[in-house]
């Protein structure tokens, strides 16, 4: 028996994955997520198109974000019929593929709030100059060694390439450049999809972490589907993104990509201590946060829960959500909120 999500194998007698809480299947070939043919239209229950775009990173991120809040969604290539489905087809078309995310209409309000908030945070990340490990201080060494920028393997010198990844080495007493810094291309927990992407990267001659090992293992008829996320050099990230987008055309996503959270940041929180203090919900009148980003609200309310601080939320207008606590909790609550929104104060 296998889990269709994490691909873990179970002995006979087990029916549900202990980690993913989904029913087990007899074989992985019967699991959802890798259909023989991508459906041209979403299942009937997904009646609203919430997003369509060409960025495969945001596509996967949004699928994961919606799944994290237990919102059913269906993702697929916008035009799967134009794709042959073979690895050689990844380079056949010059036009970047588009992807779609569909949801149930009853989830529209929350899903669109998450979408707009995710766009805001994603754009901020894209506008942040990525430098990897470039410019970091490196301790001097009497006998520097060769270091692989992808897998961190050490060699006696830096005159050869990494046997694991097939990329040039750098000296241990020198920082990596921006171009030779590692960058995560895809860390989705889908072993079969990751293996699909790795094969496509090999065809495009784009090295990745342990790419030489992957090719060697595959030549012996093995599989490295259990390997974790794919890391490439920063200089190869744009080309790798194109390959990732082509590979994703062969996949549709309906099951959850992450373990769903039953925590809804819009719901009030009332710990035992609040009852012991004799408080009533209407006593929560001190506003400690207001804003329009769903994920900031999520972080603020989760932190308040961790510190067992009672709160209520007003979110009728997603662009101006508010969090209220009891006046007696104000110093503690403001400190917690400040840590979430501004970062912990330096010691």
N, C-alpha and C positions, 0 to 999 in steps of 0.2 A: 504494500500500500504506500502511496506517495501523496505528499501535500502539493496541490497545484500551484500554491504561492511560492513557498521557499524550497520546494523540491526535496524536502527531507523524506527519508524512507522509514516506514514503520512496520513492525511485525503484525502478522494477522491478529485480528481482535481489536485493533485500534480503528476508530472511525472518524476522529476529528484531530486536526493538528493542534498540538499543545501550544505552539507559538502563535499561529495565525488564526486559530479558532474557525477554520473552514473544513468542510467535509473532505476526507481523503478520497483518492481515485485509485483504480486498480493499476493504471500505468500512466506515465507522464504524457504519452501520446494522446490520452483522452482528456487531459487537463485543458481548462480554458486558457486563453492567452496566446496560443499559437495555432490558429485555425488554418485548415488547408487552403481556404480561400477567404479573403477579406470581404465582409458583407458590404455591398454598395450603399445600403441604408442602415441606420441604427435600428435596434429593436424598438418596437412600438412605444414602450414606456418612456423612452428618451425622446420627448417631443420638442425640445428646445435646443437650438444651437447657441451655445454660450460663447464660444471662441473659435476663430479660424485664423491660422497664421503659419509662417514658415520657420519659426525659430524652434528647433527640436528641443533645446534646453528648457525653454519656457513651457513648451507643450508637456514635457515629462514632469516639470515642477508643478504645473497646475493640476495634472492628474493626481499627483501625490498629495497636494494641498487639499483638494476636494475629498480624496479618500481619507485623509487624516481626520476630517470632521464628519466622516461617515455619510457623505453625500454621494448617492449612486451616480455614476457617470460612465460615458462610453466614448472612447477615443479611437480614432482611426485616421488613415490617410484620406484626404479629401477626394482624391481620384485614384483609388486603388486599381481600377481597371486599366490604367495606363502603365502599370508596372508588371513586368513579367514574372517577378518572384524568384529569380535566380540571382546568385551572387554576382554574376557577370553583368547583370542589368543595372547594378548600382551606378555605373558610369555612362549608361546609355543616353540619358536625357540631360540637357544642359539647364533646363528649368528647375529651380529648387522646388521640391515637393511641398505641398501644404497639408496641414493637419487640422482636424476638427475635434471639438469636445462637445458632447451632447449631454443634457441633463433632463430630469423630469421637471415639468413646469412648476410643480408645487415647491421645488427647491430653489426657484429662480432668485428670490430676494437675497437669501444668504449666499448662494453661489456667486452672484454678481458682486456682492460686497467683498467676498474673498478674492474674486478676480481682480477688481480694481485695486485692492490693497496689495495683492501680489505683484501687479504691474508696477506699482509705485516702488516697492522694495527692489524689484528686479532691475528697474531702470537705475536706481541708485547704485546697485552693485555693478552694473555695466559701465557707469560713469566713473567708477573708482579704478584708478590706474593699477593694473596688476603687475607686480614685480617679482612674485614668488620669493625666492631667497636672495635675490640680487641685493647687494649692498650690505648684507649682514656681516658682522664682524666674525672673523675666523681666527681661531687660536693658532699661533705659529707652531710649526712642527719641525723638529730636526730631520725627520725622515718622512716627508710627505708621501701619501699613497694616492692611487687612482681611485676616484669615486664615481659610481654611475649616478647620473642626475635623476634617473627614474626609480631604480630599485635600491639605491644606496649600497650596492655591493662594493667591497673594497678589493683593490688589486695592488700588487707590488709597485706598479707605476701607472702613469696615465698615457702610455704610448700606444695602447691598443684599445679596442672597443669592448663594451660589456658583453660577456658571453650570454647573459640572460636576456638583454634587451636589444643588443646590436647597435647601440648608440655610442658616440665618443665619450670618453671619460673626462673628468676634470680633476685637477690637483686638490687634495684635501685642505691645503693651506690657502686656497683661493676661493672666493665666493662665486656662486654660479651667476651667469648673466641672465638678463630677463628672458632672452630667447631660449636658453637651455634650462630654464626652471621647469619643474613639473607642474602640470595642471590637470585636474580631473576632467575627463571628457564625459564620462557616464558612470554613475554609481548606483544605478537602479538594481534592486535585488531581484533580478530575473536572469538566472544563470544561462538559459538557452538564448535569450536575446543578447546577452553580453558575448556569448561565444559567436553568435551571428555577426555582431559588430567587429569582433576581433578578426574573423576570417576576411571581412570586407576591408579592414585596415591593412591586412597582409597583402591583399590584391592591389591596393592602392600604394603599397610600399611606404606606409606610414608606421614607424616604430612606436611601440607602446611598452608599458611595464611588463617585462617577461615575454616580449613578443617572440624572441628567438626560441625560448623554451616552448611556447605555445605551438610554433610551427614544427618544431622537432617532435613534440608529442603527437600532434595531429598526423604527421607522416607515418607514425607507427600505429595509426588507427585508434588512438586514444581520444579522450575528451578532457578538457580542463574547464568544464562548465561550472565547477565549484569555485573557480577563481573569483576574487572580489573585483571591485570597480576598475575601470579602465583609466589609466593615467598616461598622458602623452606629453611631449615637450611643448612649451608655450609657443614655439615657432611653428608647430604642426597643428595647433588647436583649430584654426579656421578650416584647414583641409579636413581634419578629423571630424569637424562638425558637419561638413557636407556628406561625408561617408555615413555618419550616424543618421542623418536625415534620410538617406537612401535606404538604410537598413530598416528604419522604423516603418517604412511603407509596407513591409511584410507582416506587420503586427497590428492587432487591435487590442484595446485594453478595456475590459469591463470589471474584472475583480479588483479589489483594493490593492494599491501598490504599497501601502504601509499599514501598520496595525491601526485601525480606526480608534479615535479618541471619543469616548462618551462624554467628555467634558465640553460643555457649551458655555463660552465666556459670557453669553448674554443672561445666563441664569444667575439668580442671587445665591449667595453662600451664607449659611447660618451655622457656625460651629457651636459645640456644646457650651463653650465659654460664654457666648453671647446670651444664651438662655439662663445660665447661672448668674449672670450679671443683672438679670431682669430686664433686658432690653427688648424693644419691640421693633419690627421692621421699619416703622415710620420714624424711629430714632436715628436712622442712618441718613444724616443730612449734610455731612461734610464732604464736599466734592474734592477728590484727590487726583482725578484725571479726566480729561475730555479730549476727544479727537475723532478722526474718521478712519484710521487704519485698523482693520480687523485683527491683524497679527500683533499689533501693539496692545490692543485690548486683551487679546488672548494671553500675552505675556504678563500684563499687569494683573489680571484676575488670577492667573495661575500662581503668581508669586504671593498674592494676598492669601490664597488658600494655603500655600505652604507655611505661611506664618500664622495661620488660623485667625485671620482678621475678617470679620463679617463685612459683607458688602452687598450692594444692590446695583443694578445697571439699568440705565435708561438708554435704549437703542432704537427707539421708534424712527429716528432719523440717523441712518448709518454714518452720515457725514459729520454728525455732532453727538456721538455717543458719550455718556457720562458715567462715572463710577463714584458711588457715595459710600462712606464708612461712618462709624460712630465717632462723635467728637473726641471721646476718650482715647480712641486709637489713632488720632490724627498724626502725632509725631512719628509713631512707628509706621503708619501707613504711607506717609509722605516719603519716608526714607526708603521703603520698599519700592514704591513707584519710581523714585529717582534712580535707584539702582537699575531698574528695567529700562527706563527711557534714556538715561544718560550714562549708564555704566557705574560700577562701584567706585566710590571715592578712593583715591590713592591712600595707602597706609602711611 
